[in-house]
Amino acid sequence: MHKVQLVIASRILSVLLVSVLVVGNAEAQQTDSLRLGFSAHRALLASPHALKPDDRARTDSTSDRITSTANGALIGAGVGAAAGLIGAFVATHQAKVTDHSEDGVALVVFVSFGAFAGLLIGGIVGFVRS
């Protein structure tokens, strides 16, 4: 009974910890992070509801090197995990493998290693491409 209470307490503590970490600062959110490249200047002869495109389109304020590196790393981790999943399936379903009691360990190792390798490679590619 004591073991069950310990498990429940640890789950409640982990949920509280995650909820505290997820809550962000409201001041960090910017209202103008997405821009369309249009201004509200009205042309004299145009309709009063028409928008005039700016001479240069404004870019999103979040598109910087860190964002592209993180996107590349996440995409690489997903591709690496999928490759690790396929590798684990191939490795555990060969004719010479007769004992399938440790297939789960192979699955965890292959997927984890593939995701980590993909994370590194994708992060490097995202960093270089930005």
MARDOLUM-767843 format. One record per atom (N, C-alpha, C, O): residue number from 0; x, y, z; atom name; chain. Coordinates in pm, whole numbers, plus 32768, in hexadecimal, padded with zeros to 4 digits. Layout:
BEGIN
tiro / x / y / z / pake / sevo
NUM / X / Y / Z / CA / A
...
***
This chain:
BEGIN
tiro / x / y / z / pake / sevo
0 / 8052 / 7F89 / 8000 / N / A
0 / 8000 / 8000 / 8000 / CA / A
0 / 8057 / 807D / 8000 / C / A
0 / 8035 / 80E1 / 7FC0 / O / A
1 / 80C6 / 8078 / 8046 / N / A
1 / 8120 / 80EB / 804D / CA / A
1 / 815C / 8109 / 7FC4 / C / A
1 / 8172 / 817D / 7FA2 / O / A
2 / 8176 / 80A2 / 7F77 / N / A
2 / 81B0 / 80B2 / 7EF2 / CA / A
2 / 814F / 80FB / 7E94 / C / A
2 / 8179 / 814E / 7E44 / O / A
3 / 80CF / 80DB / 7E9E / N / A
3 / 806A / 811C / 7E4B / CA / A
3 / 805E / 81B0 / 7E6E / C / A
3 / 8053 / 8204 / 7E15 / O / A
4 / 8061 / 81CE / 7EEE / N / A
4 / 805B / 8259 / 7F18 / CA / A
4 / 80D4 / 82A8 / 7EE8 / C / A
4 / 80C8 / 831D / 7EC3 / O / A
5 / 8148 / 8269 / 7EE7 / N / A
5 / 81C1 / 82AA / 7EB7 / CA / A
5 / 81B8 / 82C6 / 7E21 / C / A
5 / 81E3 / 8330 / 7DF2 / O / A
6 / 8181 / 8268 / 7DD6 / N / A
6 / 8170 / 827B / 7D45 / CA / A
6 / 810E / 82EC / 7D29 / C / A
6 / 8126 / 8340 / 7CD2 / O / A
7 / 80A0 / 82EF / 7D71 / N / A
7 / 803B / 8359 / 7D5E / CA / A
7 / 8076 / 83E1 / 7D82 / C / A
7 / 8060 / 8442 / 7D3B / O / A
8 / 80BE / 83E7 / 7DEF / N / A
8 / 80FB / 8467 / 7E19 / CA / A
8 / 8162 / 8496 / 7DB2 / C / A
8 / 816A / 850D / 7D96 / O / A
9 / 81B0 / 843A / 7D7B / N / A
9 / 8214 / 8463 / 7D17 / CA / A
9 / 81D1 / 8493 / 7C97 / C / A
9 / 8203 / 84F0 / 7C58 / O / A
10 / 8161 / 8457 / 7C70 / N / A
10 / 8119 / 8485 / 7BF9 / CA / A
10 / 80DD / 850F / 7C0F / C / A
10 / 80E2 / 8564 / 7BB6 / O / A
11 / 80A5 / 8526 / 7C84 / N / A
11 / 806D / 85AA / 7CA2 / CA / A
11 / 80DB / 8613 / 7CA3 / C / A
11 / 80C8 / 8681 / 7C6F / O / A
12 / 814C / 85F2 / 7CDD / N / A
12 / 81BD / 864E / 7CE0 / CA / A
12 / 81F0 / 866C / 7C54 / C / A
12 / 8211 / 86DF / 7C35 / O / A
13 / 81F7 / 8606 / 7BFE / N / A
13 / 8227 / 861E / 7B77 / CA / A
13 / 81C4 / 8672 / 7B26 / C / A
13 / 81EE / 86C4 / 7AD5 / O / A
14 / 8142 / 865F / 7B3A / N / A
14 / 80DE / 86B1 / 7AF5 / CA / A
14 / 80E8 / 8742 / 7B24 / C / A
14 / 80DF / 879E / 7AD2 / O / A
15 / 80FA / 8757 / 7BA4 / N / A
15 / 8108 / 87DF / 7BD8 / CA / A
15 / 8187 / 8821 / 7BA2 / C / A
15 / 8186 / 8898 / 7B80 / O / A
16 / 81F3 / 87D6 / 7B9C / N / A
16 / 8270 / 880C / 7B69 / CA / A
16 / 8264 / 8832 / 7AD6 / C / A
16 / 8293 / 889C / 7AAE / O / A
17 / 8226 / 87DE / 7A87 / N / A
17 / 8213 / 87FC / 79FA / CA / A
17 / 81B8 / 8874 / 79E7 / C / A
17 / 81D2 / 88C9 / 7992 / O / A
18 / 814E / 887C / 7A35 / N / A
18 / 80F4 / 88EF / 7A27 / CA / A
18 / 8137 / 8970 / 7A4F / C / A
18 / 8117 / 89D9 / 7A15 / O / A
19 / 8191 / 896F / 7AAF / N / A
19 / 81D9 / 89E7 / 7AD5 / CA / A
19 / 823B / 8A0F / 7A66 / C / A
19 / 824C / 8A86 / 7A4B / O / A
20 / 827A / 89AE / 7A28 / N / A
20 / 82DA / 89CD / 79BF / CA / A
20 / 8297 / 89FB / 793F / C / A
20 / 82D3 / 8A48 / 78F3 / O / A
21 / 821E / 89CF / 7925 / N / A
21 / 81D9 / 89F2 / 78A9 / CA / A
21 / 81A3 / 8A7F / 78AC / C / A
21 / 819D / 8AC2 / 7845 / O / A
22 / 817B / 8AAD / 7921 / N / A
22 / 8141 / 8B31 / 792C / CA / A
22 / 81AC / 8B98 / 7908 / C / A
22 / 8214 / 8BA1 / 794A / O / A
23 / 8192 / 8BE5 / 789F / N / A
23 / 81F3 / 8C48 / 7872 / CA / A
23 / 81CF / 8CD3 / 789F / C / A
23 / 8164 / 8CEB / 78D8 / O / A
24 / 8226 / 8D2C / 7885 / N / A
24 / 8210 / 8DB8 / 78A8 / CA / A
24 / 81BC / 8DF8 / 783B / C / A
24 / 81DD / 8DEC / 77C5 / O / A
25 / 8150 / 8E3A / 7860 / N / A
25 / 80F6 / 8E77 / 77FF / CA / A
25 / 8138 / 8EEB / 77B8 / C / A
25 / 8111 / 8F0D / 7748 / O / A
26 / 819B / 8F2A / 77F5 / N / A
26 / 81DF / 8F9A / 77B5 / CA / A
26 / 8237 / 8F6A / 7742 / C / A
26 / 825B / 8FBB / 76EB / O / A
27 / 825A / 8EED / 773E / N / A
27 / 82B0 / 8EBA / 76D3 / CA / A
27 / 8265 / 8EAB / 7650 / C / A
27 / 82A4 / 8EA0 / 75E7 / O / A
28 / 81E3 / 8EAB / 7654 / N / A
28 / 8196 / 8E9E / 75DA / CA / A
28 / 818B / 8F25 / 7597 / C / A
28 / 8168 / 8F89 / 75D5 / O / A
29 / 81A9 / 8F25 / 7516 / N / A
29 / 81A2 / 8FA1 / 74CA / CA / A
29 / 8128 / 8F9E / 7471 / C / A
29 / 8109 / 8F38 / 7434 / O / A
30 / 80E3 / 900E / 746B / N / A
30 / 806C / 9013 / 7418 / CA / A
30 / 808D / 9020 / 7385 / C / A
30 / 803A / 9000 / 7330 / O / A
31 / 8104 / 904F / 7365 / N / A
31 / 8126 / 9064 / 72D9 / CA / A
31 / 8189 / 8FFC / 72A6 / C / A
31 / 81DB / 901B / 724F / O / A
32 / 8184 / 8F82 / 72DA / N / A
32 / 81E4 / 8F1E / 72AD / CA / A
32 / 81C4 / 8EEC / 7221 / C / A
32 / 821F / 8EC1 / 71DA / O / A
33 / 8147 / 8EF0 / 71F8 / N / A
33 / 8123 / 8EC8 / 7171 / CA / A
33 / 80FC / 8F44 / 7123 / C / A
33 / 80A0 / 8F8D / 7149 / O / A
34 / 8141 / 8F5B / 70B7 / N / A
34 / 8124 / 8FD0 / 7066 / CA / A
34 / 8108 / 8FA3 / 6FD8 / C / A
34 / 8145 / 8F44 / 6FA7 / O / A
35 / 80AD / 8FE5 / 6F97 / N / A
35 / 8083 / 8FBC / 6F12 / CA / A
35 / 80C6 / 900B / 6EA3 / C / A
35 / 80B8 / 8FE4 / 6E2F / O / A
36 / 810C / 9074 / 6EC0 / N / A
36 / 814A / 90C4 / 6E59 / CA / A
36 / 80EE / 912E / 6E1F / C / A
36 / 810B / 9164 / 6DB4 / O / A
37 / 8082 / 914C / 6E62 / N / A
37 / 8024 / 91B2 / 6E35 / CA / A
37 / 801E / 9220 / 6E9D / C / A
37 / 802C / 9207 / 6F15 / O / A
38 / 800A / 9298 / 6E6F / N / A
38 / 7FF7 / 9306 / 6ECC / CA / A
38 / 7F69 / 933C / 6EBC / C / A
38 / 7F24 / 931D / 6E5C / O / A
39 / 7F41 / 938A / 6F1A / N / A
39 / 7EBA / 93BF / 6F18 / CA / A
39 / 7EB2 / 9447 / 6ED3 / C / A
39 / 7E4D / 948C / 6EE2 / O / A
40 / 7F1A / 946F / 6E88 / N / A
40 / 7F16 / 94ED / 6E3E / CA / A
40 / 7EB4 / 94E0 / 6DCB / C / A
40 / 7EB9 / 9480 / 6D7F / O / A
41 / 7E5C / 953F / 6DBF / N / A
41 / 7DF5 / 9536 / 6D58 / CA / A
41 / 7E1C / 958B / 6CDF / C / A
41 / 7E49 / 95FD / 6CED / O / A
42 / 7E0A / 9553 / 6C6D / N / A
42 / 7E23 / 959F / 6BF2 / CA / A
42 / 7DB3 / 9605 / 6BE1 / C / A
42 / 7D41 / 95ED / 6C0B / O / A
43 / 7DD3 / 9675 / 6BA5 / N / A
43 / 7D70 / 96DF / 6B99 / CA / A
43 / 7CFE / 96B8 / 6B3B / C / A
43 / 7C8A / 96D8 / 6B56 / O / A
44 / 7D1D / 9673 / 6ACE / N / A
44 / 7CB7 / 9653 / 6A6C / CA / A
44 / 7C7C / 95C8 / 6A7F / C / A
44 / 7C1A / 95A4 / 6A3E / O / A
45 / 7CB6 / 957B / 6AD7 / N / A
45 / 7C89 / 94F1 / 6AE9 / CA / A
45 / 7C13 / 94ED / 6B4A / C / A
45 / 7BEE / 9551 / 6B86 / O / A
46 / 7BDC / 947A / 6B55 / N / A
46 / 7B6E / 9463 / 6BB2 / CA / A
46 / 7B9E / 9480 / 6C40 / C / A
46 / 7C13 / 9468 / 6C5E / O / A
47 / 7B4A / 94B0 / 6C97 / N / A
47 / 7B76 / 94CD / 6D1F / CA / A
47 / 7B9A / 944F / 6D6E / C / A
47 / 7BD9 / 9458 / 6DD7 / O / A
48 / 7B73 / 93DB / 6D3D / N / A
48 / 7B92 / 935F / 6D84 / CA / A
48 / 7C0A / 9316 / 6D4A / C / A
48 / 7C32 / 92AE / 6D7F / O / A
49 / 7C44 / 934A / 6CE0 / N / A
49 / 7CB6 / 9306 / 6CA1 / CA / A
49 / 7D35 / 931F / 6CF1 / C / A
49 / 7D48 / 938A / 6D2A / O / A
50 / 7D8B / 92BB / 6CF4 / N / A
50 / 7E0C / 92C7 / 6D38 / CA / A
50 / 7E7A / 92D1 / 6CD0 / C / A
50 / 7E75 / 928F / 6C68 / O / A
51 / 7EDB / 9323 / 6CEB / N / A
51 / 7F4B / 9336 / 6C8F / CA / A
51 / 7FC0 / 92E1 / 6CBE / C / A
51 / 7FE6 / 92EC / 6D32 / O / A
52 / 7FFB / 928E / 6C68 / N / A
52 / 806E / 923E / 6C92 / CA / A
52 / 80E6 / 9298 / 6CAE / C / A
52 / 80FD / 92FB / 6C69 / O / A
53 / 8131 / 9274 / 6D14 / N / A
53 / 81AC / 92BE / 6D31 / CA / A
53 / 8211 / 92A9 / 6CC2 / C / A
53 / 8206 / 9249 / 6C74 / O / A
54 / 8272 / 9302 / 6CBA / N / A
54 / 82DC / 92F3 / 6C57 / CA / A
54 / 832E / 9276 / 6C73 / C / A
54 / 8358 / 9230 / 6C16 / O / A
55 / 8345 / 925A / 6CED / N / A
55 / 838B / 91DE / 6D12 / CA / A
55 / 8334 / 9194 / 6D78 / C / A
55 / 8300 / 91CF / 6DD6 / O / A
56 / 8327 / 9116 / 6D63 / N / A
56 / 82D6 / 90C6 / 6DBF / CA / A
56 / 8322 / 90B3 / 6E41 / C / A
56 / 839A / 9099 / 6E42 / O / A
57 / 82DB / 90C1 / 6EAE / N / A
57 / 8319 / 90AD / 6F30 / CA / A
57 / 8324 / 9018 / 6F4B / C / A
57 / 82CB / 8FCB / 6F28 / O / A
58 / 838F / 8FF2 / 6F89 / N / A
58 / 83A4 / 8F65 / 6FA9 / CA / A
58 / 8374 / 8F49 / 7036 / C / A
58 / 8366 / 8FA5 / 7086 / O / A
59 / 835D / 8ECD / 7052 / N / A
59 / 8334 / 8EA4 / 70D7 / CA / A
59 / 83A8 / 8EBB / 7137 / C / A
59 / 841B / 8E9B / 7117 / O / A
60 / 838B / 8EF2 / 71AB / N / A
60 / 83F6 / 8F14 / 7209 / CA / A
60 / 8434 / 8E98 / 7249 / C / A
60 / 849E / 8EA2 / 7287 / O / A
61 / 83F5 / 8E25 / 723C / N / A
61 / 842C / 8DAC / 727A / CA / A
61 / 8481 / 8D5A / 721B / C / A
61 / 84B7 / 8CF4 / 7243 / O / A
62 / 848E / 8D84 / 719D / N / A
62 / 84DB / 8D34 / 713F / CA / A
62 / 856F / 8D58 / 714A / C / A
62 / 85A0 / 8DAF / 7102 / O / A
63 / 85B3 / 8D17 / 71A2 / N / A
63 / 8641 / 8D2E / 71B3 / CA / A
63 / 868A / 8CA9 / 71B6 / C / A
63 / 864E / 8C40 / 71A0 / O / A
64 / 8708 / 8CAD / 71D2 / N / A
64 / 875C / 8C35 / 71CD / CA / A
64 / 8733 / 8BCD / 7235 / C / A
64 / 873A / 8B55 / 721B / O / A
65 / 8708 / 8BF9 / 72AA / N / A
65 / 86E1 / 8B9B / 7313 / CA / A
65 / 8665 / 8B4C / 72E9 / C / A
65 / 865D / 8AD3 / 72FF / O / A
66 / 8605 / 8B91 / 72AD / N / A
66 / 858A / 8B4E / 7283 / CA / A
66 / 85A5 / 8AE8 / 7215 / C / A
66 / 8571 / 8A79 / 721A / O / A
67 / 85F7 / 8B0E / 71B4 / N / A
67 / 8611 / 8AAE / 7149 / CA / A
67 / 8665 / 8A39 / 717B / C / A
67 / 8656 / 89C9 / 714A / O / A
68 / 86BF / 8A52 / 71DB / N / A
68 / 870C / 89E4 / 7215 / CA / A
68 / 86B1 / 8985 / 7263 / C / A
68 / 86BF / 890B / 7259 / O / A
69 / 8654 / 89BC / 72AF / N / A
69 / 85F7 / 8969 / 72FC / CA / A
69 / 859A / 891B / 72A0 / C / A
69 / 857F / 88A5 / 72B8 / O / A
70 / 8569 / 895C / 7236 / N / A
70 / 8513 / 8914 / 71D7 / CA / A
70 / 855F / 88A2 / 7194 / C / A
70 / 852A / 8834 / 7186 / O / A
71 / 85DA / 88BD / 7169 / N / A
71 / 862B / 8854 / 712C / CA / A
71 / 8646 / 87E1 / 718C / C / A
71 / 8643 / 876C / 7165 / O / A
72 / 8660 / 8803 / 720A / N / A
72 / 867B / 879B / 726E / CA / A
72 / 8600 / 8746 / 7287 / C / A
72 / 860B / 86CC / 7293 / O / A
73 / 858B / 8783 / 728F / N / A
73 / 8510 / 8736 / 72A7 / CA / A
73 / 84EC / 86DE / 722F / C / A
73 / 84C3 / 866B / 723F / O / A
74 / 84FD / 8714 / 71B8 / N / A
74 / 84E2 / 86C3 / 7140 / CA / A
74 / 8545 / 8650 / 7139 / C / A
74 / 851F / 85DF / 711A / O / A
75 / 85C5 / 866C / 7156 / N / A
75 / 862A / 8603 / 7155 / CA / A
75 / 8610 / 8598 / 71BE / C / A
75 / 8627 / 8522 / 71A5 / O / A
76 / 85E1 / 85C1 / 7234 / N / A
76 / 85C2 / 8560 / 729D / CA / A
76 / 854F / 8506 / 7274 / C / A
76 / 8551 / 848E / 728F / O / A
77 / 84EB / 853F / 7232 / N / A
77 / 847B / 84ED / 7203 / CA / A
77 / 84A5 / 848A / 7198 / C / A
77 / 847E / 8415 / 719B / O / A
78 / 84F7 / 84B9 / 713A / N / A
78 / 8528 / 8460 / 70D0 / CA / A
78 / 8582 / 83F4 / 710B / C / A
78 / 857A / 8380 / 70E5 / O / A
79 / 85D8 / 841C / 7169 / N / A
79 / 8631 / 83BA / 71A9 / CA / A
79 / 85E6 / 8353 / 71FA / C / A
79 / 860B / 82DE / 71FB / O / A
80 / 857D / 837D / 7240 / N / A
80 / 852D / 831E / 728C / CA / A
80 / 84E5 / 82BC / 7230 / C / A
80 / 84DC / 8245 / 724E / O / A
81 / 84B4 / 82EE / 71BF / N / A
81 / 8473 / 8294 / 715E / CA / A
81 / 84D8 / 8232 / 7124 / C / A
81 / 84B9 / 81BC / 7112 / O / A
82 / 8550 / 8263 / 7105 / N / A
82 / 85B9 / 820A / 70D2 / CA / A
82 / 85E0 / 81A3 / 713B / C / A
82 / 85F9 / 812F / 711B / O / A
83 / 85E7 / 81CC / 71B9 / N / A
83 / 8606 / 816F / 7225 / CA / A
83 / 8599 / 8107 / 7238 / C / A
83 / 85B6 / 8093 / 7257 / O / A
84 / 851C / 812E / 7225 / N / A
84 / 84AD / 80D0 / 722E / CA / A
84 / 84B6 / 8066 / 71C1 / C / A
84 / 84A0 / 7FEF / 71DA / O / A
85 / 84D5 / 8092 / 7148 / N / A
85 / 84E5 / 8033 / 70DA / CA / A
85 / 855E / 7FDA / 70F3 / C / A
85 / 8558 / 7F61 / 70DA / O / A
86 / 85CB / 8015 / 7124 / N / A
86 / 8642 / 7FC5 / 7143 / CA / A
86 / 8628 / 7F5E / 71AF / C / A
86 / 8659 / 7EED / 71A6 / O / A
87 / 85DC / 7F82 / 7214 / N / A
87 / 85BC / 7F23 / 727F / CA / A
87 / 8564 / 7EB2 / 724A / C / A
87 / 8576 / 7E3E / 726F / O / A
88 / 8506 / 7ED4 / 71F3 / N / A
88 / 84B1 / 7E6C / 71B9 / CA / A
88 / 8504 / 7E0B / 7166 / C / A
88 / 84F0 / 7D91 / 716E / O / A
89 / 855F / 7E40 / 7116 / N / A
89 / 85B4 / 7DE9 / 70C3 / CA / A
89 / 8610 / 7D94 / 711A / C / A
89 / 8622 / 7D1D / 70FF / O / A
90 / 864A / 7DD0 / 7181 / N / A
90 / 86A9 / 7D88 / 71D5 / CA / A
90 / 8668 / 7D19 / 7226 / C / A
90 / 86A6 / 7CB2 / 723E / O / A
91 / 85EC / 7D2E / 7251 / N / A
91 / 85AB / 7CC9 / 72A6 / CA / A
91 / 855D / 7C61 / 7257 / C / A
91 / 852F / 7BFE / 7291 / O / A
92 / 854D / 7C73 / 71D5 / N / A
92 / 8501 / 7C13 / 7186 / CA / A
92 / 8558 / 7BC8 / 7121 / C / A
92 / 852A / 7BA0 / 70B7 / O / A
93 / 85D6 / 7BB7 / 7144 / N / A
93 / 862E / 7B67 / 70EF / CA / A
93 / 861D / 7AD4 / 7112 / C / A
93 / 85EA / 7AB1 / 717D / O / A
94 / 8647 / 7A7D / 70B6 / N / A
94 / 8635 / 79EC / 70CA / CA / A
94 / 868A / 79B8 / 713E / C / A
94 / 8663 / 7958 / 7180 / O / A
95 / 86FD / 79F5 / 7156 / N / A
95 / 8755 / 79C4 / 71C1 / CA / A
95 / 8725 / 79EB / 724C / C / A
95 / 8757 / 79B5 / 72AF / O / A
96 / 86C6 / 7A47 / 7257 / N / A
96 / 8691 / 7A71 / 72D9 / CA / A
96 / 861D / 7A15 / 72FD / C / A
96 / 85B3 / 7A18 / 72BF / O / A
97 / 8635 / 79C2 / 7363 / N / A
97 / 85CC / 7964 / 738D / CA / A
97 / 858E / 798B / 7414 / C / A
97 / 851C / 7967 / 7430 / O / A
98 / 85D9 / 79D4 / 7466 / N / A
98 / 85A7 / 79FF / 74E8 / CA / A
98 / 8577 / 7A90 / 74DC / C / A
98 / 85C8 / 7AEB / 74C8 / O / A
99 / 84F6 / 7AA5 / 74E9 / N / A
99 / 84BC / 7B2B / 74D9 / CA / A
99 / 849C / 7B6B / 7560 / C / A
99 / 8449 / 7BC6 / 7568 / O / A
100 / 84DD / 7B3D / 75CA / N / A
100 / 84BF / 7B73 / 764E / CA / A
100 / 84F9 / 7BFF / 7662 / C / A
100 / 84CB / 7C48 / 76BA / O / A
101 / 855C / 7C26 / 7613 / N / A
101 / 859B / 7CA9 / 7624 / CA / A
101 / 8584 / 7D02 / 75AB / C / A
101 / 85D5 / 7D5B / 7590 / O / A
102 / 8519 / 7CED / 7563 / N / A
102 / 84FA / 7D41 / 74F0 / CA / A
102 / 84DB / 7DD1 / 7519 / C / A
102 / 84FA / 7E2F / 74D1 / O / A
103 / 849D / 7DE0 / 758D / N / A
103 / 847D / 7E66 / 75BE / CA / A
103 / 84F9 / 7EB8 / 75DC / C / A
103 / 84FC / 7F31 / 75C5 / O / A
104 / 8561 / 7E76 / 7610 / N / A
104 / 85DF / 7EBC / 762B / CA / A
104 / 861E / 7EEB / 75A9 / C / A
104 / 864F / 7F5C / 75A0 / O / A
105 / 861C / 7E95 / 7544 / N / A
105 / 8652 / 7EBC / 74C2 / CA / A
105 / 8603 / 7F30 / 7487 / C / A
105 / 863D / 7F8B / 744C / O / A
106 / 8581 / 7F2F / 7497 / N / A
106 / 852D / 7F9A / 7465 / CA / A
106 / 8550 / 801F / 74A8 / C / A
106 / 855F / 8085 / 7464 / O / A
107 / 855C / 801E / 752B / N / A
107 / 857E / 8098 / 7574 / CA / A
107 / 8607 / 80CC / 754D / C / A
107 / 8619 / 8144 / 7538 / O / A
108 / 8669 / 8074 / 7542 / N / A
108 / 86F1 / 809D / 7520 / CA / A
108 / 86F8 / 80D4 / 7493 / C / A
108 / 8732 / 813F / 747D / O / A
109 / 86BE / 808F / 7433 / N / A
109 / 86C5 / 80BB / 73A8 / CA / A
109 / 867C / 8140 / 7394 / C / A
109 / 86B1 / 819A / 7353 / O / A
110 / 8604 / 814C / 73CB / N / A
110 / 85B7 / 81C7 / 73BA / CA / A
110 / 85FC / 823B / 7402 / C / A
110 / 8602 / 82AA / 73CC / O / A
111 / 862F / 8225 / 7479 / N / A
111 / 8673 / 8290 / 74C3 / CA / A
111 / 86F1 / 82BE / 747C / C / A
111 / 870A / 8336 / 746F / O / A
112 / 8741 / 825F / 744F / N / A
112 / 87BC / 8283 / 7408 / CA / A
112 / 879C / 82CA / 7384 / C / A
112 / 87DE / 832C / 7361 / O / A
113 / 8737 / 8299 / 733C / N / A
113 / 8711 / 82DA / 72BF / CA / A
113 / 86DF / 8367 / 72D5 / C / A
113 / 8701 / 83C2 / 7289 / O / A
114 / 868E / 837B / 733D / N / A
114 / 865B / 8402 / 735B / CA / A
114 / 86CC / 845F / 7384 / C / A
114 / 86CD / 84D4 / 735C / O / A
115 / 872A / 842E / 73D4 / N / A
115 / 8799 / 8483 / 73FE / CA / A
115 / 87F3 / 84A7 / 738A / C / A
115 / 881A / 851B / 737B / O / A
116 / 8815 / 8445 / 7336 / N / A
116 / 8868 / 8461 / 72C0 / CA / A
116 / 8820 / 84C1 / 7262 / C / A
116 / 885E / 851D / 722D / O / A
117 / 879E / 84AC / 724D / N / A
117 / 8751 / 8507 / 71F9 / CA / A
117 / 8748 / 8592 / 7233 / C / A
117 / 874A / 85F5 / 71E9 / O / A
118 / 873E / 859C / 72B7 / N / A
118 / 873A / 861E / 72FA / CA / A
118 / 87BB / 866B / 72DF / C / A
118 / 87B7 / 86E2 / 72BE / O / A
119 / 882C / 8629 / 72EC / N / A
119 / 88AC / 866C / 72D4 / CA / A
119 / 88BB / 8694 / 7241 / C / A
119 / 88DE / 8706 / 7223 / O / A
120 / 88A1 / 8636 / 71E7 / N / A
120 / 88B2 / 8652 / 7159 / CA / A
120 / 884E / 86BC / 712B / C / A
120 / 8874 / 871A / 70E4 / O / A
121 / 87D1 / 86B0 / 7152 / N / A
121 / 876D / 8713 / 712D / CA / A
121 / 878A / 879D / 7166 / C / A
121 / 8772 / 8801 / 7124 / O / A
122 / 87BE / 87A3 / 71E0 / N / A
122 / 87E4 / 8823 / 721A / CA / A
122 / 8855 / 8865 / 71CF / C / A
122 / 8855 / 88DF / 71BB / O / A
123 / 88B5 / 8815 / 71A5 / N / A
123 / 8926 / 884C / 7157 / CA / A
123 / 88F4 / 887E / 70CF / C / A
123 / 891A / 88EA / 70A3 / O / A
124 / 889F / 882E / 708F / N / A
124 / 8869 / 8858 / 700C / CA / A
124 / 8815 / 88D6 / 701A / C / A
124 / 8820 / 8931 / 6FC7 / O / A
125 / 87C1 / 88DE / 7081 / N / A
125 / 8770 / 8956 / 7096 / CA / A
125 / 87C4 / 89CF / 70B6 / C / A
125 / 87A2 / 8A3F / 708E / O / A
126 / 8831 / 89BC / 70FD / N / A
126 / 888D / 8A2B / 711E / CA / A
126 / 88D3 / 8A5E / 70A2 / C / A
126 / 88E2 / 8AD7 / 708F / O / A
127 / 88FF / 8A03 / 704C / N / A
127 / 8948 / 8A28 / 6FD4 / CA / A
127 / 88EB / 8A6A / 6F6D / C / A
127 / 8913 / 8AC7 / 6F28 / O / A
128 / 8871 / 8A3A / 6F63 / N / A
128 / 8814 / 8A6E / 6EFE / CA / A
128 / 87DA / 8AF6 / 6F20 / C / A
128 / 87A2 / 8B37 / 6EC8 / O / A
129 / 87E5 / 8B22 / 6F9B / N / A
129 / 87A9 / 8BA2 / 6FBF / CA / A
129 / 87FE / 8C17 / 6F94 / C / A
129 / 87DA / 8C8A / 6FAB / O / A
***
